[in-house]
Amino acid sequence: MGNAGKYSQDAVLRARVLLLGSEEPSLRERLDAYRVLAEVSPRAYLPKLVDALIERAHWLDDPQLHLALYAEAVVAARRIDLDAPNRGERLGQALSGYEHRLFAAGRRAEGRAVCEELAEAGRYGRLAVVLAEEGRHGEAADLLGRHVAPGDADVSAWTLIEWAAALDAAGRHEEALEVFARVVDEARRKAADDRAPLASLVWKSEQYARMLRAAGRPADEAAARRETLGLLGRLARGGEPVNWSNIQASWVTLLVLSGRPGEPAATPDAPLPAFGVHPVHGWSPDVREEYVASIPELERQTDALRESGDLPGLIAAQRRLTVRRALHWETSGRRAEESLLPSFDEGVNLARRPNAGPGALVRALTDRSMFLLAVKRYEEAHADFAEATTLQPIVTRT
């Protein structure tokens, strides 16, 4: 019967009367009643208690209360009988909410432990992200690889991009290219059947070209860029054949991924975002907050570099700043292109200066082209990419 001595019989009776009354009790009243009854009738009321705790957390804004409610929900979910219906789903939901709040509170070690428990139950996604955030890219790639079957048609493009990014960061470039080729192939099939916008294929094709370049495969890179140029030309001539509203998350995720080489290496003591993972639905809240919060410091750095005359340093810092601004622009709900376009314009203007360094203008024009595509300015996007393509052979030989 559970710990019947924890509550008096009067408390148990009041709880039963409240729930059986003619008036619907409030969520807070139900929660208090379930806490009492879960001690005397755990099989019947522990599931209700878990559901009520999670619902209560959903309606509150206090991070500390969130953490306490999810911690209580985890304890309650673990007490549910192993053969009870939906026990695994309830425990998984409680653990997921709990780890999210632990990371938000900066308690990464505890959050990682919860993610490891989730992975043991088959919910491996968050652990893969956490491993990547801490620079353990090979482990993240292996974890994803154990769960993504070769040729599995049901795996999402997001998962494949994450897997390819982890492989690439681990130095396993050929494996990464094989995985990302699946992303591009599927995007081609969907675009050919008008089941997905051409813009999505363009962004993926451009990222694939970046990876080919990093892997030292210039001929394949050139072929990928020719495909991208052809797609942009088609968009410039006839527009997007498929209606779409908000797919900019794909663009900004791949843009942020392209900026990883300019960031320091992640470690368990100095975690960074899991580049290649959706920044809203994937990154841990602590690293996402720190990444965006670094914008003011990068603004100060770029101002100082402008004064110093260090053009290569300025170009590198300005791109890191632009990538962060793009992420903030996409995730904050602000869609006024005029607020972000000047950052891409400045990148191009800096790269046009003498001594900017090989490849700087190609990269800046490509960055701006992909943004212009995101805001449906197709002719300008094509013009930028066409100019970048004319410069690419020179860069390839250097």
N, C-alpha and C positions, 0 to 999 in steps of 0.2 A: 504493500500500500504506500510505500514511500515514507518520507519523514513526517508522519502525521503529528508528531509532537511539536513541530516548529511553529504551527499556528493553532490557536484555540479553536474549539468546536464552534464558538460564536462567529469567528472570522470565516470559517468554512461555510457556515450557514448563510452568512451575509453575502458571501460571494455567489453561492448558488441562487439565492433569491434575486440578486442583481441581474444575473444572466437570464433568469426565467421570467423576469418581470415584463409587464406589458410595454414599457417604454424602452427604446433602444439605448443602451448605455454608451457613454462616450468611449473613445479609444483608450483614454487614460484609465477610465473605470474598468473596462474590460481587461486591460493589461494587469491592473492590480488584482483583479479576480483570478486571472489565469495564474498569477504567481502563487496565490494561495492554493488553488485547486491542483496545480501541477505537483504539489507535494503529497497530496492525498490520493490523487488519481492520475499518476504520471502518464499512463498510456493514452488517456483521453485528452489530457490538457497540455502536455509538453509541446505537441505540434502547434496547438493554438497559441501557446506562449511565444514560441519562436516567431510565428507569423506576425503577432502583435508587436513584438519588440522591433522587428525589421520595419514594419509599417510606421511605428512611432518615430524611429530614426529618420525615416524619409521626410517627415513633416517638421523636423527640427533643424535649426541653423547652427546650434552650438556644437563645435567640433568635439569638445570633451564629452558631452552627452552622447553624441554619435558613437564615440569610442566605447563608452560604458555600456550602451545598449547593445552594440554588436558583440562585445565581450560576453555579456549575459546571454545573448542569443546563441553563441557558440557553446557555452556551457550547457544550456538547455538542449540544444540539438544533439550534443554528444550523449545525453542521457536518454534520448528516444530509443526504444527497443530496435535492435538491428533488423528485425523483420517487419517493422512498421512501414506502411505505405509512404512513399516519397521521403523517406528519411535521408537518403543521399542527396536529394535536391535541396532539402532544407538545410542540411549541414553545409553543403557547398555554397549556398546563398549566404549563410551566416559567416562562413570563413572568408568569402570574397569581400563582403562588406567590412569585415574586421581588418583584413590585411590592408585594404585601401586606407582605412582610418589610421592604422599604425604607420604607414608610409607618410601620410599627411602630417602626422605628429613627429616625424623624424626618427621613428623607432624602427630603423631598417632591419636590424638583426631579427627582431621579433616578427616583422612583416615577412622577411624571407623564410623564416621557419614555417609560417602559415602557408606560404606559397608552396613550400616543399610538401606539406601535408596535402594540399590540393592536387599537386602533381601525382602523388601516390594514388589518389582517387581518380586519376585520369584527366584532371583539369590542369594541363601542363602549361597553358599559354602564359600565365602570369609569371611563372618561374623562369621561363625562357626570356621574358622581358627583363626581369630583375638580374639574371645572369649577364645579359648584354649590357645593362646599365653599369655593372660593376667591372666591365672589361673582360668577362669570362666568355668571350665570343665562341670559342670552340665548343664549350659545354652547351651553350645555348643552341648552336647549330646542330649538335648531336641530339639534343633533346627533341628539337623540332623534326629532325630527320627520322627519329624512331617512330614518329606518329604520322608522318606524311608518306603515304605509300607511293612508290614510283608509278607515274601514270594515273594517279587518282584524279578523276575528273571532277570530283566534288569539292576538292580543296579550294579555298578562296584565294583570289589574287593577293589579298592582304597577307595571308599566311605565307605564300610563296615569296613575296617581297621581303617579309621579315626574315625568312630562312636564308634567302640569297644574301641579304645584308649581313647576317651573322657569319655566314661562310666567308664572305668577302673580307670582313673585319678580322677574321681569323687567319687571313692569308691564303685561303683555299679558293683561289680566284677561278680556276676552271670549273670547280663544282658550283660555285656561285653563278657562273655564266650559264651552266646547264639548267639550273633552277630558274633563273630569270628569263631564259629563252622560253620556258613554259608560260610565263606571264605574258610575254609579247605575242606568242603564238595564239593564246586564247583571246587576247585583245584583238588580234587580226580577224579571227573567226567571227567574233561578235560584231566588229565593225563591218565586215563584209555582209553580214545578215541584217544590218541596221538594228542590232540589239544593244549597241553601246555607241557613244559619241566618238567621232574621230579624235577629238581632243585627248581623250583618255589614252588612245593608242599612241599619239604623238609623244606625250609625256613619258610613257613607258619605253618607247623606242629610243628617245633621247637618253634616258638613264642607261639603257642597254649599251648605247654607243659609248657613254662615259666609262662603263665597266670594261668594255672591249679595249678602250684606249689604255686604261690602267693595267690591263693584262698583257699589253704589248702586241695587240693584234690590229694594226692600222688598216689593213685591207678590209677586215670585217667591220671595223669601226666606220670606215668610209661608206660601206654599203648600207649600214644602219642609218647614217646621216642622210644619205641620198633618199632612203625611204621616208625619213622624217620630212625632208624638204619637199618631196612629192606630195605628201599628205597636207602640208601647210599650203602648198600651191593650190591643191583642190579646195581647201577651205577658203582661201583668198578669192577664188573664182566663183564658187557657188555656195559658200556658207556651210554650216553644219547640217547634215542630212537628218540628224536625230535631235529632237528637242531635249534639252537638259537644263536644269536650274542650278543645282549646287553640287558640283563635283570637284570644287577647288581643293578639297582635302587631299585628293590624289596628287594634285600638282604640288601642294606645299609639303606633303610627306616626302616626295621624291626630291624636291629642292633642298629640304633639310638634310636628307640622306647624302646629297651631293656635297654638302658642306662638312661632312665628317672629317676628311683629311686635314682641314684647317683647324680642328679642335684638338686639345690635348688628349692623351690616352686616358680612358676611364679606368678607375681602380675601385676596389671595395670601399676605400676610405674617401675617394673623390669620384662618386658616380656621375655619369653623364646620361643624357637620354639614350634610349635604345633607337638609334637612327634606323629608319626603315619601318618603324612601327607607327601606327596612327597616333598622332600627338595628343589627341583628346581621349580616345578610348583605350589607348595602350600604355602611354608613359605613366610611371609612378608620379603621384602628385607632388612629391618633394622635388624631384629633378625637373619636372615641368615648371614649377614655380621659380626655381633657381635659374633655369635657362632663360626665361622671359625677364626675370629680374636683373639679368646681366646687361640689359639694353642700355641703361644710363651710363654704366661704366665703359661700355664699348663706345658710346657717343663721346665720352671724355677722351678716350684713347684716340679716336679718329681726329678729334679736334687738335690734339697734341701732335699727331703725326702730320697733319696739314701744315702746322707751324714749323715742324722740323725739316720738311722737305724729303722725308723718307717715302718715296713713291711706292716701291714694292710693299713696304709695311702698311702704308695707307690703303692700298688696294686690297690687301688681305684682310685687314681689320674692317674695312668698309663692307666687304662681302659678308663677313660674319654678322655684321650689324644688319645688313639687308635681309639676310636669311631669318634672323630673329624677328625683325619687323614684319616680314611676310607671315611668319607663324602667328604672331599676335594679331595681324590684320585678319587672317582667316578664322582664327578661333574666338575672336572677341565679338564676332557678328558685324563688324564694320566692313562694308563693301564699297565704299567710295574709293574708286581706283586712284583718284588724284592724291589721296593721302599716302599711297605707297609708290606710285610710279616715279616720283623724284629720286627715290633711293636707287632704282634700277638705272635711271638716267645718269645719275652721278657715277655709278659703276662704269657705264660706257664712256662717259667723258674722261674719267681718270685713265681708263685703259687706252684711250686714243693718244695720250701724251707720249712724247718720246721717252724711251727707256722704261716703258711700263713693264717690259718683260714678255717673253714669248708665251703666247696662249692667253694672255690677259684679255685681249679684245674679243677673241673667240668666245671665251667663257662669259664675258659681260653681255655680249650681244645675244648669246644663247639664253642666258638667264632672263633678259628682258623679253625675248621672244616668247618664252614659255609663260611669263606673266601676262603679256598681251593676249596670248591665246586664252588664258584663264578668264580674262575680262572680255573675250569675244571680239577683239580688234584684230581680225584675221589677216588683213592686208599688211598691217604694220608688223605683225608677228612673222609673216612670211618674208618681208623685206629684211628684217634683222637676221633671221636665220640664213637667208640667202647670202648676205654679206659675210656672216660667220663661215659659211661653207667655202666661199672663195678664198678665205684666209687659211682654212684648215690644212691644205697640202703643205704650206710653208711650215706650219707648226709641227705636222707629222714628221718632217725630215729633221727637225732639230733635236 
